[in-house]
Amino acid sequence: MKKNSGKKLSLIGSVSLGTGVMIGAGIFVLMGQIAELVGGMLPLAFLVGAMVVAFSAYSYVKFSNAYPSSGGIAMFLRKAYGPGTVAGTFSLLMYVSMVIAESLVARTFGAYTLRLFEVENTVIWVPVLGVGLIAVAYLVNISGNKTIERTANLTAVVKIAGIALLALAGLYFSGFPAADSWFSPAPDMATGGAFNFVAALALSILAFKGFTTITNQGADIVDPHRNLGRSIILSIVICTVIYTLLALSVASALSVEEIITAKNYALAAAARPVFGDWGLVLTVLLAIVATVSGLIASVFSASRMLAMLSSMKQLPRLYRGLSNPALVFTVALAIALTILFDLSRIASIGAIFYLVMDITIHWGLFRYLRKEIGANPVIPLIAIGLDVIILAAFLMMKYQSDPLVLVVSAVGFLLILLFQRLFMITHTDAAGVMHMEMDQDRSMVMDGTTKNKNDMDM
């Protein structure tokens, strides 16, 4: 991208990309999976999740306003912990969680699209359709920032208006769910309502996680020192309203048992009693629009982050024989995850990785940079406490119900840590000094002022 501000994202474009990532998977799949854990407390789970995310977002807003860059979270971790194994490990953890989210969106696309057809073999066709969507996202991302922004703006208007219509119409015809149902746990909770509710907040937070991709727009947005923070706040507010309305609508249209039965396409099932078959068609079409825009935005941000990690020498230099190698690698990894894992496990692994990285971000701000960027020290500590409680409950629940998720998460984290440590050794001289200087042609990208002509010019 060049200096010309006409090629940069506007605040509206940035919010469109942020909400695109958030709504892409958070609404259409996690709604049913959260209901499976909390039952009638579904609307409350999204409201409490939004409160937790509000504390979490504070650190990202402060970091983004102080250090806008294409590296986003990778830049924040480098500033807090210095270049090396810690910054590289948790940056890669965030990158992997972003790609996991892409595979979640891709499989969501497949699950909803198949509702339009009487297809029996969903095991095969869900990943096939997901891979096809990833290919489309790749083509849009290589066409340029303005194409990405126009696509995001158009799809954001369509899906927000359509989803709001579904939610409000559902509430109008089905009635507002009784307040006491908000505190009614799911019928088959084995370990108690309170425990499951806290654990389910990990998935609720995952539904908002897309706001972190906005931090990667530092070199691509107009007036980044002001607009990045604004974009994060606006995206969270918009999604909180939409998520709560939809949760209320679903809870009023379907019983808890019906939501759980249709957990991978709960919104489509909820629309049918209100609108009939046309409701199913409309919901599926909205899901397609939302997942397409969400994947485009997520691929955009994740590939930016990977390229910056290479520039920061936290990764080997990306292969220059490819046009935009970071984008190619991101798409390839998303395809592999889409083929290998189902929706529930993808969501669980993504939630674990994100919460671990999130704790590291807050601690870095509190321990090393709160005075430098003028942050209130209490808020990051509250965010850490909430994350630790939610992560512990979620890990205990998965240990009881699906220990493979814990095994895959632990192995993934250890492999990332080992890779980073071994790679850091290649930058350490005989005196024990790490040579982590930024590439000269990329150094200006860190503050969002300019970019090399051939770098990530999409």
N, C-alpha and C positions, 0 to 999 in steps of 0.2 A: 504494500500500500504506500502511496506517495503522500506528500505533505498536503496536497490539495484537500481541503476540508469537505469539498463536494463529494469526495469518495468515502468520507467517514460516516459512521453511524450517528443518527440523531438520537436524542433521548427517547423519543417514541420508538425508534427502531430497536434500541437497546432493550427497552421494556418488552417489546414484542418478542425478541429473542429469548429473554429471561422467562416470560410467562409461557412461551412456546415449549421450553424444556420442562417446566414445572407441570403444566397441564397435560403434556404429552403422555405421561405414564401415571402420574399421581392420581388423577381422577379415574381413569378407565379400568385400572387393575387393582390398585391398592385399596379402593373403596370396599371391594368384596373381601379382600384378605384381612383388612382391619376389622370388618364386621364379624368375620369368623372368630376373632379373638375377643371382641368386646360386646358383641350383640347389639342391643338397643342403645348402647353408649356411643355409637358411631359418630353422631354429630359432635358430641362432647370431645371425642378423641381428636378430631380435627381442630377444634377450638383450643384445646390445651396444647396440641402440637404447635399451633401458630404462636402461642405465648412462649413456648420454649425456643422456637426459631427466632422470635423477636430479640431475646437475649443473645442468641448466637450471632444474629446478623450485625450486632453492634461492632464486633471485632472486624468483620469484613468491610463494613462501611468505613471505619477509621483507617484500616489498612489501605483500602482502595483510594480514598481521598488523599492519603499521604504518598502512596507509591503506585500510581496507576501504571500498568504495563500489560503486554501480551502474556506475560508469565503468570499473572494473577496470583494464585495461592503459592506457586513455586517461588515467586518473588517475595511474598510475605514471609515464607519460611526461611528463605536465604537472609533476609534482613534481620529476622529474629535470632536465628541459630547460627548464622554464618554459613558459607559454602562448605559442603562436606556430607557425611553419611546421613546425619539426622535430616537435614533439609531435603536431600535427594530421596530418602526412603519415604518420607511422608508426602512429598510432592508426587512421587510415583503412585503412592497409595490413593491419592486424590484422583490422579489421572485414570487409574484402573477403575475406580468407583464411577467415574464419568462414563467410561466405555461400557461398564456393566449396565449403567442406566440406559445407554443406547440399545443394548441387547434386550432390555426389559421393554423399551418402547417398541422395538421391532417385533417382538413376539406378541405384544399387545395388539399391534396392527394386524397380525395374522389371526389372532383369536377373534377379534371383532369382525374382520372381513368375512371370515368363514360363516358368521351368523346369517349372512345373506344367502347362503347356499346350503343345500343338504349334503354336507361332506362328512363322511364317517371317519376317514383317516386323518384326524387333526394332528396326530403325532408327527406326520410327515409334512403336511401342508402349512402348519403354523411356522416352523422355521424356514420353509421355502419362501413363503410370502415375506417373512421378516428379512431374509437376505436380499430379496428383490427391493424392499424399501431402502435398505442400507445403500444399495447401488444407486438408487435415485438420489439419495442425500449426497452421495459422492459427486454426482454429476452437477447438482445445484451448487455445491461448494467450490467446484473448480470454475464456475462461471463468473465469479466476482462478488465483492461485498454488496454492491447495489442490488444485484439480483437476489442475494440472500435477504437483504432488508425488505425489498418489495414483497418477496414471498412471505416473510415473517409478518409484515404489516397486514397483508390481505388475509392470511390464515388466522391471525389473532382476532381480527374483527369478526370473521365468520364463526369461529369456534366459541368465542366468549359470548357473542349474541345468541348463538344456537344453544349453548349449554345453559345460559341464563333463562332462555325461553323454556327449555325442558324442566328446569328446576322450579320455576315459578308456576308453570302450568301444572306440574305434578302436585305442588302444594295446594293449588287452587282446587283441583278435582279430588285429591285424596285427603285433603285436610292436614292441618299442622299436627305432627305427632305429639302425644301427651308428654308433658314435661317429665313425669315420673318414669317414662320409658327411657329417658336419657341415662338413667342410673340402673337399668336392667341388664345384667350381664348375659353373655351368650349361654345357651342352654347346656352345652357340653364342656364348660370350662373345668379342667381337671385340677387346677391349682388355685382357684379363687379369683374373684372379680378384680380386686385391686391389683394383684400381681400381673394378671393378663393385661389389664389396662395400661399399666406402666410399660410393660414389654411392647405392647402395640404402638406406643408412642414412637418407637424406633421407626416403624413403617410410616407413621403419620409425618414424622420429620423428613423421611425420605421423599414424601410427596412434595415437600417444599425445597428440597435440596438443590433444585435447578437454579436457584438464585445465585449460587456460587459460580456458575458459569459466566455471569456478568463480569466477574473480576478479571476475566481474560480479555476483555474488550478495551483495555487501557490504551492501546496504540491504535484503536479502530473507532473510537467514539469522540465526538466533538466535546471540548472542554472536560476532559476526563476527571480532573481534580474535583469537580462539582457534580458532574452527571453520573458517575459510577455509583456513588452513594445514593443519589436520588433514584436511580434505576432499581437498585436493590430494594429500597423501601417500597416503592410503588408496586413492584412485582409481587412482593409478599402480601401487601394489602389487597391487591386484586385477587390473588389466588385464595386468600383466606375467605373472602366474601363468596367466591364461587364454590369452594370446597364445602363450606358450611351449608349453603343453600342446597347443593346437590345431596349432601348427606341427609339433610332433613327430608328432601324429596324422596330419596330411595327408602328411607326408614318409614315414610308414610305410605308408600306404594306396595312394599313387600314385607313379608314377615322375616324375622331373622333367619329362619330355616331356608326360605326362598333365596335370600341374599347369599347365604353360604353355598347353596347348591349351584348358583350361577356366579360364583365369585370372580371368575375370569372375564365375565361380561355382565356385571351386575347392573350397569346403567341401562344397557339394552333391555334386560329383563324388567327393570323398573318402568321403562317407557311403555311397554306393551299394554299393561292394564289401563293406562291413561289414554293412549293414542291408538291402540290397536296395532296392526301390522305396520302401519305407516310410522308409528313411533319407533319400532325396531329399526326400520330402514333409516330414519332420520338420525337415530343415535349412532348407528354403525357408520354412516357417512361423516358425522361429526368426529367420531373416533378416528376415522381415517385421516381427516384433515388435521386433527390435533397431533396424532402420532407422526405424520409426515413433517409438520412444522417443528415438532419437538426434536425429532432426529436430526433434521438439518441444522438446528441451532446447537445441539449438543456436539455434533461432529465438528462444527465450526470452532467451538470453544476448546474442545479436547485436543484437536490437532494444533491449535495455537499454543497450548500449554506444552505439548510434547516438543514442538520446535524450540521453544524457549529453554526447556530443560537441556536440550542438546547444546544450545548456544551457551548456557551457563556451565557446560562441561560436567553436568550431573549424569549425562548419558553419552555414549559414543556418538561421534559425528554421524548424522543421518546420511544415508547413501545419496550422493549428489547425482547419480545416474538417473534418478526418478524425478519427475516434475512433482514438487510438493510431497516429499517422502513422508512427512509427519501425517499428512492426510491419508496417504495410502496405508501406512501402518495402522492408524486408528481404525480405518474401515475394515482392514483385514482382521484385527483383533475382535472387533464388534461382531463380525460374521462368525468367527469361531465360537464365541460365547453364546450367540444366538442358536447355534446348532447343538451345543453341548448341554445347556442347562434349561430347566423349565422355569416358568414365571415365578413360582414361590421361592425357589432357591436363589434365583437371580436377585430378587428383591431383598432377601435376607442377607446375602453376602454383601450387596451394595450398602445396606444399612450399617452393617458392622464396620466395613472399611471407612465409611463416611464419618461415623461417630468417633472412631479412633483418631482420624485426621483432624476432626473438628476440635477435639480436646487439645491436640498439639498446637493448633492455631491460637486458641485462647490463652494457653500457658505461655506461648511465645510473646504474645502481646503484653500479658501481665508481668512476666519475669524480666523482659529485656527492653521493651519499647514503649511502655505506657507513658513515661515522661516525655520521650522524644516526640510522640504524636499527640500528646495531650488527652490520653484516654482515662476514663474513670476506672480505677482498679477493681471496684466492687462487681461491675457487670460481667467481666470475663470470668471472675471466680464463681459467680452464680451459674453462668453458662457451663462451666466445667462440672460443677456439682450436679446439675440436671443431666448432663450427658453421661456421667459416670453411673448414676442411678438407673437411667434408662437402658444403657448398654449392659449393665450387670443383669438386669431383669430379662432382657432379650436373650442374652447368652444362656442363662439358666433355662429359659423356656425351650430354646433350640436344643440344648443338651438333652432335654427330656423327650422332645418330639422328633428331631431330625439332626442327630449329631454329625452327619456328613457335612452339614453346612459349617460347623465349627472346624472340622478337619480341613476342608478346602480353604476356609478363611485363614487358618493358622499356617498352612503350607504356603499359601499365596503370600502372606506377609513375610514369612521367613525367607522365601526365595527373593523377594524384592530387597530385603535387608542384606542378604548375602551378596546379591548382585551389586548393590550400591557400595558395600564395603570393599569388595574386590576391585571394582572400577575406580574407587577413590585411591587405591594403592598405586594405580598407574599415574596419578597426578602428584604423588609424594616423592620428593627427592631424598637424597641420602641424609640431609639434615632434618628430615621430618616435616618439611614445609610443603603444603598442598598448593599447587599452581592451578588456580581456578579462575583466572582472568577471563572476562567475557570476550568473545570474538569481536574484533574491532568493527566489523560490518554490521554487528547486531547491538552494540552497546547503547545506542540511542533509543532502541526500542523499549528499554527498561523504564524510561519515564514517559513513554507514549508520545514523543515529539516527532519521530520520523522512523523510517524503515528502509532497509536496503531494497533496491529495485527488484531484485530477484527473490527476495525472501517472502514466501507465503503470499505472493501476489495472486489473489484468488479471483 
